[in-house]
Amino acid sequence: MVHYHYIVQGFDIYEKDGGLGDVCTIDVLADSEKEALQEASGLVKKKHYRIQSVVTHDPDIEEATQKTLMAVNGRV
């Protein structure tokens, strides 16, 4: 089953030049951006939150890739 890791940044300070201050990065498993932001805000208390990135994981593809790598390296 495909799942998503939302990398959320919680921060207290946003500088005019785009810099962030007092930042915490939170890796959340969620089904949507909204759910990820809610989960992150429940874990770490900051004034602001934003999605930094999203990583898609498909265990079936990862397992097949791992088996291929093991075969190539003679570990099967």
PyMOL commands that set and color helices and strands:
alter all, ss='L'
color gray80, all
select helices_A, chain A and resi 33-43+59-72
alter helices_A, ss='H'
color red, helices_A
select strands_A, chain A and resi 3-14+20-30+48-57
alter strands_A, ss='S'
color yellow, strands_A
deselect
rebuild
show_as cartoon
